[in-house]
Amino acid sequence: TPTQIRIVATVTPVVPPTPEQAFPAGQGLFTFYNPTGHDLVVDVSGPTFVSTVIPPNNREEFYLAAGSYLYMTHTPGGHGLDPTKGVFDLGEGQLIEKDYYSDYEWQQ
């Protein structure tokens, strides 16, 4: 006797696309990654001022008003790493990523 093959349709779940990241009106996102083995103080000044300590191998996100910014990094005690500084222009809805080794100037 021939064997019957039975085909059963199944539903495959569709994962909805990830929505684009929404930024608050008039703001962009500046992220800073600390790839060093030291805590880093990151000071950001411009239309919005923020300062925080970022532990080693961690990333911090800053929602900032659009505009021109200066950022400076240093260790809390001033030992272990040279301080750095850099500049960036942040547009509305823009993402800018930096880290300790990004296009900076050594402070003198």
C-alpha positions as a Markdown table, in Angstrom:
| # | Residue | x | y | z |
|---|---|---|---|---|
| 1 | Thr | 0.0 | 0.0 | 0.0 |
| 2 | Pro | 1.3 | 3.5 | -0.8 |
| 3 | Thr | 2.2 | 5.8 | 2.1 |
| 4 | Gln | 0.4 | 9.0 | 2.2 |
| 5 | Ile | 2.3 | 12.2 | 2.9 |
| 6 | Arg | 0.5 | 14.8 | 4.8 |
| 7 | Ile | 1.6 | 18.4 | 4.6 |
| 8 | Val | 0.6 | 20.7 | 7.4 |
| 9 | Ala | 1.0 | 24.4 | 7.1 |
| 10 | Thr | 2.5 | 26.2 | 10.1 |
| 11 | Val | 2.6 | 29.9 | 10.9 |
| 12 | Thr | 6.1 | 31.3 | 11.1 |
| 13 | Pro | 6.2 | 34.3 | 13.5 |
| 14 | Val | 7.4 | 37.5 | 11.8 |
| 15 | Val | 9.6 | 39.7 | 14.0 |
| 16 | Pro | 8.6 | 43.4 | 13.5 |
| 17 | Pro | 11.4 | 45.6 | 12.3 |
| 18 | Thr | 13.1 | 47.6 | 15.0 |
| 19 | Pro | 11.9 | 51.1 | 15.0 |
| 20 | Glu | 14.5 | 53.8 | 14.3 |
| 21 | Gln | 15.7 | 55.4 | 17.5 |
| 22 | Ala | 13.7 | 58.4 | 18.4 |
| 23 | Phe | 15.4 | 61.5 | 19.7 |
| 24 | Pro | 13.8 | 64.2 | 21.8 |
| 25 | Ala | 12.9 | 67.2 | 19.7 |
| 26 | Gly | 15.9 | 69.5 | 19.1 |
| 27 | Gln | 18.4 | 66.9 | 20.4 |
| 28 | Gly | 21.0 | 64.4 | 19.3 |
| 29 | Leu | 22.8 | 61.6 | 21.0 |
| 30 | Phe | 26.5 | 61.7 | 22.0 |
| 31 | Thr | 27.8 | 58.3 | 23.2 |
| 32 | Phe | 31.2 | 57.9 | 24.9 |
| 33 | Tyr | 32.9 | 54.5 | 25.3 |
| 34 | Asn | 35.7 | 54.1 | 27.9 |
| 35 | Pro | 38.0 | 51.3 | 26.5 |
| 36 | Thr | 40.6 | 51.9 | 29.2 |
| 37 | Gly | 41.3 | 50.2 | 32.5 |
| 38 | His | 40.6 | 53.4 | 34.4 |
| 39 | Asp | 37.5 | 55.3 | 35.5 |
| 40 | Leu | 37.1 | 58.3 | 33.2 |
| 41 | Val | 35.5 | 61.6 | 34.0 |
| 42 | Val | 33.8 | 63.0 | 30.8 |
| 43 | Asp | 32.9 | 66.7 | 30.9 |
| 44 | Val | 30.8 | 67.9 | 28.0 |
| 45 | Ser | 30.2 | 71.6 | 27.5 |
| 46 | Gly | 28.1 | 73.5 | 24.9 |
| 47 | Pro | 24.4 | 74.3 | 24.8 |
| 48 | Thr | 24.0 | 71.5 | 27.3 |
| 49 | Phe | 26.5 | 70.7 | 30.1 |
| 50 | Val | 27.0 | 67.2 | 31.5 |
| 51 | Ser | 29.7 | 65.5 | 33.5 |
| 52 | Thr | 29.9 | 61.9 | 34.6 |
| 53 | Val | 32.3 | 59.1 | 35.6 |
| 54 | Ile | 32.4 | 56.2 | 33.1 |
| 55 | Pro | 33.8 | 52.9 | 34.5 |
| 56 | Pro | 36.3 | 50.9 | 32.4 |
| 57 | Asn | 34.8 | 49.1 | 29.3 |
| 58 | Asn | 31.4 | 51.0 | 29.7 |
| 59 | Arg | 29.5 | 53.3 | 27.5 |
| 60 | Glu | 27.5 | 56.4 | 28.5 |
| 61 | Glu | 24.7 | 58.1 | 26.4 |
| 62 | Phe | 24.1 | 61.8 | 26.5 |
| 63 | Tyr | 21.0 | 63.3 | 24.9 |
| 64 | Leu | 22.1 | 66.9 | 24.1 |
| 65 | Ala | 20.6 | 70.0 | 22.5 |
| 66 | Ala | 21.9 | 70.4 | 18.9 |
| 67 | Gly | 25.0 | 72.6 | 18.7 |
| 68 | Ser | 28.8 | 72.8 | 19.0 |
| 69 | Tyr | 30.4 | 71.0 | 21.9 |
| 70 | Leu | 33.8 | 70.5 | 23.7 |
| 71 | Tyr | 34.4 | 67.3 | 25.6 |
| 72 | Met | 37.3 | 66.7 | 28.0 |
| 73 | Thr | 38.3 | 63.4 | 29.7 |
| 74 | His | 40.5 | 62.8 | 32.7 |
| 75 | Thr | 40.8 | 60.2 | 35.5 |
| 76 | Pro | 39.2 | 61.1 | 38.8 |
| 77 | Gly | 42.5 | 61.4 | 40.6 |
| 78 | Gly | 44.4 | 62.7 | 37.6 |
| 79 | His | 46.7 | 59.7 | 37.5 |
| 80 | Gly | 47.1 | 56.8 | 35.0 |
| 81 | Leu | 46.0 | 58.4 | 31.8 |
| 82 | Asp | 46.7 | 61.7 | 30.1 |
| 83 | Pro | 43.7 | 64.1 | 29.9 |
| 84 | Thr | 42.2 | 64.6 | 26.4 |
| 85 | Lys | 39.8 | 67.0 | 24.8 |
| 86 | Gly | 37.9 | 67.0 | 21.5 |
| 87 | Val | 35.1 | 68.9 | 19.7 |
| 88 | Phe | 32.0 | 67.9 | 17.8 |
| 89 | Asp | 29.0 | 69.5 | 16.2 |
| 90 | Leu | 25.8 | 67.6 | 17.0 |
| 91 | Gly | 22.7 | 68.0 | 14.8 |
| 92 | Glu | 19.1 | 67.3 | 15.7 |
| 93 | Gly | 18.5 | 63.5 | 15.4 |
| 94 | Gln | 22.2 | 62.8 | 14.9 |
| 95 | Leu | 24.3 | 60.2 | 16.7 |
| 96 | Ile | 28.0 | 60.8 | 17.4 |
| 97 | Glu | 30.2 | 58.2 | 19.0 |
| 98 | Lys | 33.6 | 58.8 | 20.6 |
| 99 | Asp | 36.0 | 57.1 | 22.9 |
| 100 | Tyr | 39.2 | 57.9 | 24.8 |
| 101 | Tyr | 41.3 | 57.3 | 21.7 |
| 102 | Ser | 39.0 | 59.2 | 19.2 |
| 103 | Asp | 40.3 | 62.3 | 17.3 |
| 104 | Tyr | 41.3 | 64.2 | 20.4 |
| 105 | Glu | 44.1 | 66.6 | 21.4 |
| 106 | Trp | 46.3 | 65.8 | 24.3 |
| 107 | Gln | 45.9 | 68.5 | 26.9 |
| 108 | Gln | 49.1 | 70.3 | 27.8 |
